[in-house]
Amino acid sequence: MVPQEENERLKALVARTQAALAEHQAAFGESEEARRRLERVVSQLNHEMLIAMLDRLKLTAIRDQLDTLLDEAARSQMTLREALAFLVTREIARRDERRISMAGKIAQFPFVRELDGFDFDAQPSLDQRQIRELATCRWIAHGDTVLLLGPTDPTT
């Protein structure tokens, strides 16, 4: 959806909210039941507006899990800043997952291998502790270089 159309959609939601407010106030006055109905209508419209804004910003992870994430933030009694950081962290995590998944598909690996499945007994010349240490990638953070030498086939 183009920004102009999205703006018009949000304006229409605001207009619907204002119309609903006026309608409920006229029909029910100031009764407690009217106030509760009005709160439900406004809450639903606010939810729709929030979903539309999240769509526009392409914050799909937050949009898809909004109620669950907000409930979790409320249960944890997070401050507004903590809740915002929590929501953004979830969005970043989803994007990272999708980026890694897409990179794997683009690379067209025939199968995925993980270090946990490697048989160190079949290659006794490898130091398992050293390989696992290298797998943590601390050497990258330290600016070190790693050079692996040796035959690739244990039969050679």
Protein Blocks (a to p, Z undefined) as FASTA:
>chain_A
ZZklmmmmmmmmmmmmmmmmmmmmmmnomafklmmmmmmmmmmmmmmmmmmmmmmnopak
lmmmmmmmmmmmmmnopafklmmmmmmmmmmmmmmmmmmmmmmmmnopabdcdfklpcfk
lmmmbcfklmmmmmnommmmnopacddeddfbfkZZ
